[in-house]
Amino acid sequence: MAAEERHGAEERRLEGLQLALRTRAGVPAEALDADGLDGLVEHRRGRLSLTVAGRLLANEVAMRLEPSARS
């Protein structure tokens, strides 16, 4: 029998942002504190996405996602 994870709504939303950060579409700019992330994220049309260098440090960048930001 497979183990089942149960997440609250906030945990699911944050996990969705963590996954979206790794896509070309990225996350809403207000979802990520981009201070000090020069060269790791790029800002386009109100969204932030990882650069090539940022993909190498995706976990560290994702830790800066704002839990209360809208997706």
Secondary structure, DSSP 8 states (H G I E B T S, - for coil): --------HHHHHHHHHHHHHTSSS-EEGGGB--TT-BTTEEEETTEEEE-HHHHHTHHHHHTTB-TT---
